[in-house]
Amino acid sequence: MTDIGIGIVGGGYMGKAHAVAYAAVGAVFETTLRPRLEMVCATSEASADRYRAAFGFARATSDWQALVADPKVDAVIIASPQSTHRAIAEAAFALGKPVFCEKPLGRDVADSQAMVAAAEASGAVNMTGFNYVRTPATQEAIRLVREGAIGDITWYRGEHTEDFLADPDAPATWRCQGRETGTMGDLSPHPINCALALMGPITSLNAVVETVHKTRPGPDGPVQVTNDDHAQMMVRFASGVMGHIYASRTATGKKMGYAYEIHGTRGSIRFDGEDQNSLHVYRAEGPEAGRGFTRVLTGPAHPNYAAFCQGPGHGTGYQDQIIIEARDFLAAIEAGQSAFPTFRDGMEVNRVVDAAWTSSETRAWVDL
């Protein structure tokens, strides 16, 4: 076994998730590379030191440049706001260090293109954080589609729906200001990445992006909401298949609606993130009277499940998705080969988001 020093920029919600993942991944997957929580960076020395003590890091700093340059930090995890991603990644790649960056990769397509260029020029391993696509059930769905288990694909529907801003009387927060924190910047990258993983490239789309609740209560009266609440996209994949993608933070009753449905000539697949340990599979075979969707409970026979539990149906959770990501990143570093989703894959998500905005603003189909 060889230890590897991990530096995490950002100690908030995702910073904690990655710290927990890298503390656990060696034991869970018995990895050859064993992470050492070397340094965490936050916006102040006080908060950085609090994260250090809480998460088990050796050191803390409020200077991301110091973290990236530190010789004991062998790999960099970016879990800070997307406006900071480009500068951190470019600095790490200049030193030849592997980088894992949370989604969305860049603040915009230009940022992502620059980050991809830096990654590929350095030759360093790179990966974008899209954890939901790593559930054992979705990995199984990807396998079934690629192996042709449901025949030729004829249609796709994907969504990421939540309701944390469904109530029009919910007070305005930082999430209500700026394009980066709207639904297109926050939620839509996940179902777009899922569609790309399952179906391949998107070649054209027609989108509508809207703000449902245009003002929200503030301490001094109504506050204007400056970003979007939901968006829908009709898409055409390079395969010729048509599909639909929807993202919303105002979908009343939905808590974790990361879901998709795939129709094929010999069957169908359904998945819902609120039941993430189930995959519903329909096979068009046998007598019509006996056909129907089968609920497949994930277990040790499915990808990455056995490392967490030996019992079928016992299930994996959100944090386990992050641990699987950490295993994949470590395996990529060991092999010297970037793993899906690479920075280039992350850039493709940015390109789809950008095209959706253009389509909505021009009320027209857009080719990618």
Contacts in CASP RR format, 6 or more apart in sequence:
PFRMAT RR
TARGET T0000
AUTHOR 0000-0000-0000
METHOD contacts of the structure
MODEL  1
MTDIGIGIVGGGYMGKAHAVAYAAVGAVFETTLRPRLEMVCATSEASADR
YRAAFGFARATSDWQALVADPKVDAVIIASPQSTHRAIAEAAFALGKPVF
CEKPLGRDVADSQAMVAAAEASGAVNMTGFNYVRTPATQEAIRLVREGAI
GDITWYRGEHTEDFLADPDAPATWRCQGRETGTMGDLSPHPINCALALMG
PITSLNAVVETVHKTRPGPDGPVQVTNDDHAQMMVRFASGVMGHIYASRT
ATGKKMGYAYEIHGTRGSIRFDGEDQNSLHVYRAEGPEAGRGFTRVLTGP
AHPNYAAFCQGPGHGTGYQDQIIIEARDFLAAIEAGQSAFPTFRDGMEVN
RVVDAAWTSSETRAWVDL
1 31 0 8 1.000
1 32 0 8 1.000
1 33 0 8 1.000
1 34 0 8 1.000
2 32 0 8 1.000
2 33 0 8 1.000
2 34 0 8 1.000
3 33 0 8 1.000
3 34 0 8 1.000
3 35 0 8 1.000
3 36 0 8 1.000
4 33 0 8 1.000
4 34 0 8 1.000
4 35 0 8 1.000
4 36 0 8 1.000
4 74 0 8 1.000
4 75 0 8 1.000
4 330 0 8 1.000
4 333 0 8 1.000
5 35 0 8 1.000
5 36 0 8 1.000
5 37 0 8 1.000
5 38 0 8 1.000
5 72 0 8 1.000
5 73 0 8 1.000
5 74 0 8 1.000
5 75 0 8 1.000
6 22 0 8 1.000
6 35 0 8 1.000
6 36 0 8 1.000
6 37 0 8 1.000
6 38 0 8 1.000
6 73 0 8 1.000
6 74 0 8 1.000
6 75 0 8 1.000
6 77 0 8 1.000
7 37 0 8 1.000
7 38 0 8 1.000
7 39 0 8 1.000
7 40 0 8 1.000
7 41 0 8 1.000
7 57 0 8 1.000
7 67 0 8 1.000
7 73 0 8 1.000
7 75 0 8 1.000
7 76 0 8 1.000
7 77 0 8 1.000
8 15 0 8 1.000
8 18 0 8 1.000
8 19 0 8 1.000
8 22 0 8 1.000
8 37 0 8 1.000
8 39 0 8 1.000
8 40 0 8 1.000
8 41 0 8 1.000
8 57 0 8 1.000
8 76 0 8 1.000
8 77 0 8 1.000
8 79 0 8 1.000
9 41 0 8 1.000
9 64 0 8 1.000
9 67 0 8 1.000
9 68 0 8 1.000
9 76 0 8 1.000
9 77 0 8 1.000
9 78 0 8 1.000
9 79 0 8 1.000
9 80 0 8 1.000
9 84 0 8 1.000
9 88 0 8 1.000
10 40 0 8 1.000
10 41 0 8 1.000
10 42 0 8 1.000
10 51 0 8 1.000
10 78 0 8 1.000
10 79 0 8 1.000
10 80 0 8 1.000
11 19 0 8 1.000
11 40 0 8 1.000
11 41 0 8 1.000
11 42 0 8 1.000
11 47 0 8 1.000
11 48 0 8 1.000
11 51 0 8 1.000
11 55 0 8 1.000
11 79 0 8 1.000
12 42 0 8 1.000
12 51 0 8 1.000
12 79 0 8 1.000
14 79 0 8 1.000
14 102 0 8 1.000
15 40 0 8 1.000
15 51 0 8 1.000
15 77 0 8 1.000
15 79 0 8 1.000
16 51 0 8 1.000
16 54 0 8 1.000
16 55 0 8 1.000
17 79 0 8 1.000
17 318 0 8 1.000
17 319 0 8 1.000
17 322 0 8 1.000
18 77 0 8 1.000
18 79 0 8 1.000
18 100 0 8 1.000
18 322 0 8 1.000
18 326 0 8 1.000
19 37 0 8 1.000
19 40 0 8 1.000
19 51 0 8 1.000
19 55 0 8 1.000
19 56 0 8 1.000
19 57 0 8 1.000
20 55 0 8 1.000
20 319 0 8 1.000
20 322 0 8 1.000
20 323 0 8 1.000
21 319 0 8 1.000
21 322 0 8 1.000
21 323 0 8 1.000
21 325 0 8 1.000
21 326 0 8 1.000
22 35 0 8 1.000
22 37 0 8 1.000
22 77 0 8 1.000
22 326 0 8 1.000
23 35 0 8 1.000
23 37 0 8 1.000
23 55 0 8 1.000
23 56 0 8 1.000
24 323 0 8 1.000
25 31 0 8 1.000
25 35 0 8 1.000
25 323 0 8 1.000
25 326 0 8 1.000
25 327 0 8 1.000
25 330 0 8 1.000
26 34 0 8 1.000
26 35 0 8 1.000
26 327 0 8 1.000
28 307 0 8 1.000
28 308 0 8 1.000
28 323 0 8 1.000
28 327 0 8 1.000
29 307 0 8 1.000
29 323 0 8 1.000
29 327 0 8 1.000
31 327 0 8 1.000
31 330 0 8 1.000
31 331 0 8 1.000
32 330 0 8 1.000
32 334 0 8 1.000
33 330 0 8 1.000
33 333 0 8 1.000
33 334 0 8 1.000
35 326 0 8 1.000
35 330 0 8 1.000
36 58 0 8 1.000
37 55 0 8 1.000
37 56 0 8 1.000
37 57 0 8 1.000
37 58 0 8 1.000
38 57 0 8 1.000
38 58 0 8 1.000
38 59 0 8 1.000
38 70 0 8 1.000
38 72 0 8 1.000
38 73 0 8 1.000
38 74 0 8 1.000
39 57 0 8 1.000
39 58 0 8 1.000
39 59 0 8 1.000
39 60 0 8 1.000
39 61 0 8 1.000
39 67 0 8 1.000
39 70 0 8 1.000
39 72 0 8 1.000
39 73 0 8 1.000
40 48 0 8 1.000
40 51 0 8 1.000
40 52 0 8 1.000
40 55 0 8 1.000
40 57 0 8 1.000
40 59 0 8 1.000
40 60 0 8 1.000
40 61 0 8 1.000
40 67 0 8 1.000
41 48 0 8 1.000
41 60 0 8 1.000
41 61 0 8 1.000
41 62 0 8 1.000
41 63 0 8 1.000
41 64 0 8 1.000
41 66 0 8 1.000
41 67 0 8 1.000
41 80 0 8 1.000
42 48 0 8 1.000
42 50 0 8 1.000
42 51 0 8 1.000
42 60 0 8 1.000
42 62 0 8 1.000
43 62 0 8 1.000
44 62 0 8 1.000
45 60 0 8 1.000
45 61 0 8 1.000
45 62 0 8 1.000
47 62 0 8 1.000
48 60 0 8 1.000
48 61 0 8 1.000
48 62 0 8 1.000
49 60 0 8 1.000
51 57 0 8 1.000
51 60 0 8 1.000
52 58 0 8 1.000
52 59 0 8 1.000
52 60 0 8 1.000
58 72 0 8 1.000
61 67 0 8 1.000
64 80 0 8 1.000
64 84 0 8 1.000
64 88 0 8 1.000
64 91 0 8 1.000
65 91 0 8 1.000
67 73 0 8 1.000
67 76 0 8 1.000
68 76 0 8 1.000
68 88 0 8 1.000
68 91 0 8 1.000
68 92 0 8 1.000
68 95 0 8 1.000
68 97 0 8 1.000
69 91 0 8 1.000
69 95 0 8 1.000
73 97 0 8 1.000
74 97 0 8 1.000
74 98 0 8 1.000
75 97 0 8 1.000
75 98 0 8 1.000
75 99 0 8 1.000
75 100 0 8 1.000
75 329 0 8 1.000
75 333 0 8 1.000
76 88 0 8 1.000
76 89 0 8 1.000
76 92 0 8 1.000
76 97 0 8 1.000
76 98 0 8 1.000
76 99 0 8 1.000
76 100 0 8 1.000
77 99 0 8 1.000
77 100 0 8 1.000
78 84 0 8 1.000
78 85 0 8 1.000
78 88 0 8 1.000
78 89 0 8 1.000
78 99 0 8 1.000
78 100 0 8 1.000
78 101 0 8 1.000
78 102 0 8 1.000
79 102 0 8 1.000
80 88 0 8 1.000
80 102 0 8 1.000
81 180 0 8 1.000
82 102 0 8 1.000
82 104 0 8 1.000
82 105 0 8 1.000
82 106 0 8 1.000
82 107 0 8 1.000
82 111 0 8 1.000
82 180 0 8 1.000
82 185 0 8 1.000
83 107 0 8 1.000
83 180 0 8 1.000
85 101 0 8 1.000
85 102 0 8 1.000
85 105 0 8 1.000
85 106 0 8 1.000
85 107 0 8 1.000
85 111 0 8 1.000
85 115 0 8 1.000
86 106 0 8 1.000
86 107 0 8 1.000
86 111 0 8 1.000
86 114 0 8 1.000
86 115 0 8 1.000
88 99 0 8 1.000
88 101 0 8 1.000
89 99 0 8 1.000
89 101 0 8 1.000
89 115 0 8 1.000
89 118 0 8 1.000
89 119 0 8 1.000
89 126 0 8 1.000
89 343 0 8 1.000
90 114 0 8 1.000
90 115 0 8 1.000
90 118 0 8 1.000
92 98 0 8 1.000
92 99 0 8 1.000
92 124 0 8 1.000
93 99 0 8 1.000
93 118 0 8 1.000
93 119 0 8 1.000
93 121 0 8 1.000
93 122 0 8 1.000
93 123 0 8 1.000
93 124 0 8 1.000
93 126 0 8 1.000
94 118 0 8 1.000
94 122 0 8 1.000
96 122 0 8 1.000
96 123 0 8 1.000
96 124 0 8 1.000
97 124 0 8 1.000
98 124 0 8 1.000
98 125 0 8 1.000
98 126 0 8 1.000
98 329 0 8 1.000
98 332 0 8 1.000
98 333 0 8 1.000
99 119 0 8 1.000
99 124 0 8 1.000
99 125 0 8 1.000
99 126 0 8 1.000
99 127 0 8 1.000
99 343 0 8 1.000
100 126 0 8 1.000
100 127 0 8 1.000
100 128 0 8 1.000
100 129 0 8 1.000
100 325 0 8 1.000
100 329 0 8 1.000
101 115 0 8 1.000
101 126 0 8 1.000
101 127 0 8 1.000
101 128 0 8 1.000
101 129 0 8 1.000
101 343 0 8 1.000
102 128 0 8 1.000
102 129 0 8 1.000
103 128 0 8 1.000
103 129 0 8 1.000
103 130 0 8 1.000
103 189 0 8 1.000
103 190 0 8 1.000
103 193 0 8 1.000
103 346 0 8 1.000
103 349 0 8 1.000
104 112 0 8 1.000
104 185 0 8 1.000
104 189 0 8 1.000
104 346 0 8 1.000
104 349 0 8 1.000
104 350 0 8 1.000
104 353 0 8 1.000
105 111 0 8 1.000
105 112 0 8 1.000
105 115 0 8 1.000
105 128 0 8 1.000
105 343 0 8 1.000
105 346 0 8 1.000
105 347 0 8 1.000
105 349 0 8 1.000
105 350 0 8 1.000
106 112 0 8 1.000
106 115 0 8 1.000
106 350 0 8 1.000
107 180 0 8 1.000
108 350 0 8 1.000
108 354 0 8 1.000
109 347 0 8 1.000
109 350 0 8 1.000
109 351 0 8 1.000
109 354 0 8 1.000
111 350 0 8 1.000
112 343 0 8 1.000
112 346 0 8 1.000
112 347 0 8 1.000
112 350 0 8 1.000
112 351 0 8 1.000
113 347 0 8 1.000
115 343 0 8 1.000
115 347 0 8 1.000
116 343 0 8 1.000
116 344 0 8 1.000
116 347 0 8 1.000
119 126 0 8 1.000
119 338 0 8 1.000
119 342 0 8 1.000
119 343 0 8 1.000
119 344 0 8 1.000
120 343 0 8 1.000
120 344 0 8 1.000
125 329 0 8 1.000
125 332 0 8 1.000
125 333 0 8 1.000
125 336 0 8 1.000
125 337 0 8 1.000
125 338 0 8 1.000
125 339 0 8 1.000
126 338 0 8 1.000
126 342 0 8 1.000
126 343 0 8 1.000
127 325 0 8 1.000
127 328 0 8 1.000
127 329 0 8 1.000
127 332 0 8 1.000
127 338 0 8 1.000
127 339 0 8 1.000
127 341 0 8 1.000
127 342 0 8 1.000
127 343 0 8 1.000
128 341 0 8 1.000
128 342 0 8 1.000
128 343 0 8 1.000
128 345 0 8 1.000
128 346 0 8 1.000
128 349 0 8 1.000
129 325 0 8 1.000
129 341 0 8 1.000
130 189 0 8 1.000
130 190 0 8 1.000
130 193 0 8 1.000
130 194 0 8 1.000
130 341 0 8 1.000
130 346 0 8 1.000
130 349 0 8 1.000
131 318 0 8 1.000
131 321 0 8 1.000
131 322 0 8 1.000
131 324 0 8 1.000
131 325 0 8 1.000
132 138 0 8 1.000
132 190 0 8 1.000
132 194 0 8 1.000
132 258 0 8 1.000
132 273 0 8 1.000
132 321 0 8 1.000
133 139 0 8 1.000
133 142 0 8 1.000
133 193 0 8 1.000
133 194 0 8 1.000
133 197 0 8 1.000
133 341 0 8 1.000
134 304 0 8 1.000
134 321 0 8 1.000
134 324 0 8 1.000
134 325 0 8 1.000
134 328 0 8 1.000
135 273 0 8 1.000
135 276 0 8 1.000
135 277 0 8 1.000
135 298 0 8 1.000
135 316 0 8 1.000
135 321 0 8 1.000
136 277 0 8 1.000
136 298 0 8 1.000
136 299 0 8 1.000
136 302 0 8 1.000
136 303 0 8 1.000
136 304 0 8 1.000
136 305 0 8 1.000
136 316 0 8 1.000
137 271 0 8 1.000
137 276 0 8 1.000
137 277 0 8 1.000
137 278 0 8 1.000
137 279 0 8 1.000
137 296 0 8 1.000
137 298 0 8 1.000
137 302 0 8 1.000
138 194 0 8 1.000
138 197 0 8 1.000
138 271 0 8 1.000
138 279 0 8 1.000
139 302 0 8 1.000
139 303 0 8 1.000
139 304 0 8 1.000
140 279 0 8 1.000
140 296 0 8 1.000
140 298 0 8 1.000
140 302 0 8 1.000
140 303 0 8 1.000
141 198 0 8 1.000
141 260 0 8 1.000
141 262 0 8 1.000
141 269 0 8 1.000
141 271 0 8 1.000
141 279 0 8 1.000
142 197 0 8 1.000
142 198 0 8 1.000
143 303 0 8 1.000
144 150 0 8 1.000
144 269 0 8 1.000
144 281 0 8 1.000
145 153 0 8 1.000
145 198 0 8 1.000
145 199 0 8 1.000
145 262 0 8 1.000
145 269 0 8 1.000
148 266 0 8 1.000
149 266 0 8 1.000
149 267 0 8 1.000
149 283 0 8 1.000
150 262 0 8 1.000
150 263 0 8 1.000
150 264 0 8 1.000
150 265 0 8 1.000
150 266 0 8 1.000
150 267 0 8 1.000
150 268 0 8 1.000
150 269 0 8 1.000
150 281 0 8 1.000
150 282 0 8 1.000
150 283 0 8 1.000
151 264 0 8 1.000
151 265 0 8 1.000
151 266 0 8 1.000
151 267 0 8 1.000
152 264 0 8 1.000
152 265 0 8 1.000
153 199 0 8 1.000
153 239 0 8 1.000
153 241 0 8 1.000
153 262 0 8 1.000
153 263 0 8 1.000
153 264 0 8 1.000
154 241 0 8 1.000
154 263 0 8 1.000
154 264 0 8 1.000
154 265 0 8 1.000
155 241 0 8 1.000
155 242 0 8 1.000
155 243 0 8 1.000
155 262 0 8 1.000
155 263 0 8 1.000
155 264 0 8 1.000
156 195 0 8 1.000
156 198 0 8 1.000
156 199 0 8 1.000
156 237 0 8 1.000
156 241 0 8 1.000
156 242 0 8 1.000
156 243 0 8 1.000
156 244 0 8 1.000
156 260 0 8 1.000
156 261 0 8 1.000
156 262 0 8 1.000
156 263 0 8 1.000
157 243 0 8 1.000
157 244 0 8 1.000
157 245 0 8 1.000
157 260 0 8 1.000
157 261 0 8 1.000
157 262 0 8 1.000
158 191 0 8 1.000
158 194 0 8 1.000
158 195 0 8 1.000
158 244 0 8 1.000
158 245 0 8 1.000
158 246 0 8 1.000
158 259 0 8 1.000
158 260 0 8 1.000
158 261 0 8 1.000
159 191 0 8 1.000
159 245 0 8 1.000
159 246 0 8 1.000
159 247 0 8 1.000
159 248 0 8 1.000
159 257 0 8 1.000
159 258 0 8 1.000
159 259 0 8 1.000
159 260 0 8 1.000
160 187 0 8 1.000
160 188 0 8 1.000
160 190 0 8 1.000
160 191 0 8 1.000
160 246 0 8 1.000
160 247 0 8 1.000
160 248 0 8 1.000
160 257 0 8 1.000
160 258 0 8 1.000
160 259 0 8 1.000
161 246 0 8 1.000
161 247 0 8 1.000
161 248 0 8 1.000
161 251 0 8 1.000
161 254 0 8 1.000
161 257 0 8 1.000
161 259 0 8 1.000
162 187 0 8 1.000
162 248 0 8 1.000
162 249 0 8 1.000
162 251 0 8 1.000
162 254 0 8 1.000
162 255 0 8 1.000
162 256 0 8 1.000
162 257 0 8 1.000
163 249 0 8 1.000
163 250 0 8 1.000
163 251 0 8 1.000
163 252 0 8 1.000
163 253 0 8 1.000
163 254 0 8 1.000
163 255 0 8 1.000
164 170 0 8 1.000
164 249 0 8 1.000
165 175 0 8 1.000
165 176 0 8 1.000
165 213 0 8 1.000
165 229 0 8 1.000
165 249 0 8 1.000
165 250 0 8 1.000
166 249 0 8 1.000
166 250 0 8 1.000
166 251 0 8 1.000
166 252 0 8 1.000
166 253 0 8 1.000
168 213 0 8 1.000
168 216 0 8 1.000
169 216 0 8 1.000
169 217 0 8 1.000
170 216 0 8 1.000
170 217 0 8 1.000
171 216 0 8 1.000
171 217 0 8 1.000
171 218 0 8 1.000
172 216 0 8 1.000
172 217 0 8 1.000
172 218 0 8 1.000
172 223 0 8 1.000
172 225 0 8 1.000
174 181 0 8 1.000
175 181 0 8 1.000
175 182 0 8 1.000
175 186 0 8 1.000
175 227 0 8 1.000
175 249 0 8 1.000
176 216 0 8 1.000
176 223 0 8 1.000
176 225 0 8 1.000
176 226 0 8 1.000
176 227 0 8 1.000
177 225 0 8 1.000
177 226 0 8 1.000
177 227 0 8 1.000
178 226 0 8 1.000
178 227 0 8 1.000
179 185 0 8 1.000
179 226 0 8 1.000
179 227 0 8 1.000
179 228 0 8 1.000
180 186 0 8 1.000
181 227 0 8 1.000
182 227 0 8 1.000
182 228 0 8 1.000
182 229 0 8 1.000
182 249 0 8 1.000
183 209 0 8 1.000
183 227 0 8 1.000
183 228 0 8 1.000
183 229 0 8 1.000
183 230 0 8 1.000
183 231 0 8 1.000
183 247 0 8 1.000
183 248 0 8 1.000
183 249 0 8 1.000
184 209 0 8 1.000
184 227 0 8 1.000
184 228 0 8 1.000
184 231 0 8 1.000
184 247 0 8 1.000
184 353 0 8 1.000
184 356 0 8 1.000
184 357 0 8 1.000
185 353 0 8 1.000
186 249 0 8 1.000
187 247 0 8 1.000
187 248 0 8 1.000
187 249 0 8 1.000
188 231 0 8 1.000
188 245 0 8 1.000
188 247 0 8 1.000
188 353 0 8 1.000
188 356 0 8 1.000
189 349 0 8 1.000
189 350 0 8 1.000
189 353 0 8 1.000
190 247 0 8 1.000
190 258 0 8 1.000
191 245 0 8 1.000
191 246 0 8 1.000
191 247 0 8 1.000
191 258 0 8 1.000
191 260 0 8 1.000
192 202 0 8 1.000
192 245 0 8 1.000
192 349 0 8 1.000
192 352 0 8 1.000
192 353 0 8 1.000
193 341 0 8 1.000
193 345 0 8 1.000
193 346 0 8 1.000
193 349 0 8 1.000
194 258 0 8 1.000
194 260 0 8 1.000
195 202 0 8 1.000
195 235 0 8 1.000
195 237 0 8 1.000
195 245 0 8 1.000
195 260 0 8 1.000
196 202 0 8 1.000
196 345 0 8 1.000
196 348 0 8 1.000
196 349 0 8 1.000
196 352 0 8 1.000
197 340 0 8 1.000
197 341 0 8 1.000
198 260 0 8 1.000
198 262 0 8 1.000
199 237 0 8 1.000
199 239 0 8 1.000
199 241 0 8 1.000
199 262 0 8 1.000
200 237 0 8 1.000
200 238 0 8 1.000
200 239 0 8 1.000
201 237 0 8 1.000
201 238 0 8 1.000
201 348 0 8 1.000
201 368 0 8 1.000
202 235 0 8 1.000
202 236 0 8 1.000
202 237 0 8 1.000
202 238 0 8 1.000
202 352 0 8 1.000
202 368 0 8 1.000
203 236 0 8 1.000
203 237 0 8 1.000
203 238 0 8 1.000
203 240 0 8 1.000
203 367 0 8 1.000
203 368 0 8 1.000
204 235 0 8 1.000
204 236 0 8 1.000
204 365 0 8 1.000
204 366 0 8 1.000
204 367 0 8 1.000
204 368 0 8 1.000
205 233 0 8 1.000
205 234 0 8 1.000
205 235 0 8 1.000
205 236 0 8 1.000
205 352 0 8 1.000
205 355 0 8 1.000
205 356 0 8 1.000
205 359 0 8 1.000
205 365 0 8 1.000
205 366 0 8 1.000
205 368 0 8 1.000
206 233 0 8 1.000
206 234 0 8 1.000
206 359 0 8 1.000
206 364 0 8 1.000
206 365 0 8 1.000
206 366 0 8 1.000
207 231 0 8 1.000
207 232 0 8 1.000
207 233 0 8 1.000
207 234 0 8 1.000
207 355 0 8 1.000
207 356 0 8 1.000
207 357 0 8 1.000
207 359 0 8 1.000
207 360 0 8 1.000
207 366 0 8 1.000
208 231 0 8 1.000
208 232 0 8 1.000
208 360 0 8 1.000
209 228 0 8 1.000
209 230 0 8 1.000
209 231 0 8 1.000
209 356 0 8 1.000
209 357 0 8 1.000
209 360 0 8 1.000
210 228 0 8 1.000
210 229 0 8 1.000
210 230 0 8 1.000
210 231 0 8 1.000
211 225 0 8 1.000
211 227 0 8 1.000
211 228 0 8 1.000
211 229 0 8 1.000
212 229 0 8 1.000
212 230 0 8 1.000
212 250 0 8 1.000
213 225 0 8 1.000
213 229 0 8 1.000
213 250 0 8 1.000
214 224 0 8 1.000
214 225 0 8 1.000
215 222 0 8 1.000
215 223 0 8 1.000
215 224 0 8 1.000
215 225 0 8 1.000
216 222 0 8 1.000
216 223 0 8 1.000
216 225 0 8 1.000
217 223 0 8 1.000
229 248 0 8 1.000
229 249 0 8 1.000
229 250 0 8 1.000
230 246 0 8 1.000
230 247 0 8 1.000
230 248 0 8 1.000
230 249 0 8 1.000
230 250 0 8 1.000
230 251 0 8 1.000
231 246 0 8 1.000
231 247 0 8 1.000
231 248 0 8 1.000
231 356 0 8 1.000
231 360 0 8 1.000
232 244 0 8 1.000
232 245 0 8 1.000
232 246 0 8 1.000
233 244 0 8 1.000
233 245 0 8 1.000
233 246 0 8 1.000
233 352 0 8 1.000
233 356 0 8 1.000
233 359 0 8 1.000
234 242 0 8 1.000
234 243 0 8 1.000
234 244 0 8 1.000
235 242 0 8 1.000
235 243 0 8 1.000
235 244 0 8 1.000
235 245 0 8 1.000
236 242 0 8 1.000
236 243 0 8 1.000
237 243 0 8 1.000
248 254 0 8 1.000
251 257 0 8 1.000
254 274 0 8 1.000
255 274 0 8 1.000
256 273 0 8 1.000
256 274 0 8 1.000
256 276 0 8 1.000
257 272 0 8 1.000
257 273 0 8 1.000
257 274 0 8 1.000
258 272 0 8 1.000
258 273 0 8 1.000
259 270 0 8 1.000
259 271 0 8 1.000
259 272 0 8 1.000
259 273 0 8 1.000
260 269 0 8 1.000
260 270 0 8 1.000
260 271 0 8 1.000
261 268 0 8 1.000
261 269 0 8 1.000
261 270 0 8 1.000
261 271 0 8 1.000
262 268 0 8 1.000
262 269 0 8 1.000
262 270 0 8 1.000
265 284 0 8 1.000
266 283 0 8 1.000
266 284 0 8 1.000
266 285 0 8 1.000
267 281 0 8 1.000
267 282 0 8 1.000
267 283 0 8 1.000
267 284 0 8 1.000
268 281 0 8 1.000
268 282 0 8 1.000
268 293 0 8 1.000
269 279 0 8 1.000
269 280 0 8 1.000
269 281 0 8 1.000
269 282 0 8 1.000
270 279 0 8 1.000
270 280 0 8 1.000
270 281 0 8 1.000
270 293 0 8 1.000
271 278 0 8 1.000
271 279 0 8 1.000
271 280 0 8 1.000
272 278 0 8 1.000
276 316 0 8 1.000
276 317 0 8 1.000
277 297 0 8 1.000
277 298 0 8 1.000
277 313 0 8 1.000
277 315 0 8 1.000
277 316 0 8 1.000
277 317 0 8 1.000
278 295 0 8 1.000
278 296 0 8 1.000
278 297 0 8 1.000
278 298 0 8 1.000
279 295 0 8 1.000
279 296 0 8 1.000
279 298 0 8 1.000
280 293 0 8 1.000
280 294 0 8 1.000
280 295 0 8 1.000
280 296 0 8 1.000
281 293 0 8 1.000
281 294 0 8 1.000
281 296 0 8 1.000
282 291 0 8 1.000
282 292 0 8 1.000
282 293 0 8 1.000
282 294 0 8 1.000
283 291 0 8 1.000
283 294 0 8 1.000
284 291 0 8 1.000
285 291 0 8 1.000
297 312 0 8 1.000
297 313 0 8 1.000
298 305 0 8 1.000
298 312 0 8 1.000
298 313 0 8 1.000
298 315 0 8 1.000
298 316 0 8 1.000
299 305 0 8 1.000
299 306 0 8 1.000
299 309 0 8 1.000
299 311 0 8 1.000
299 312 0 8 1.000
299 313 0 8 1.000
299 314 0 8 1.000
299 315 0 8 1.000
300 306 0 8 1.000
300 309 0 8 1.000
300 310 0 8 1.000
300 311 0 8 1.000
300 312 0 8 1.000
301 312 0 8 1.000
304 316 0 8 1.000
304 324 0 8 1.000
304 327 0 8 1.000
305 315 0 8 1.000
305 316 0 8 1.000
307 327 0 8 1.000
308 315 0 8 1.000
308 316 0 8 1.000
308 320 0 8 1.000
308 323 0 8 1.000
309 315 0 8 1.000
309 316 0 8 1.000
328 339 0 8 1.000
329 339 0 8 1.000
331 339 0 8 1.000
332 338 0 8 1.000
332 339 0 8 1.000
341 349 0 8 1.000
351 368 0 8 1.000
352 368 0 8 1.000
355 366 0 8 1.000
355 368 0 8 1.000
356 366 0 8 1.000
358 366 0 8 1.000
359 365 0 8 1.000
359 366 0 8 1.000
END
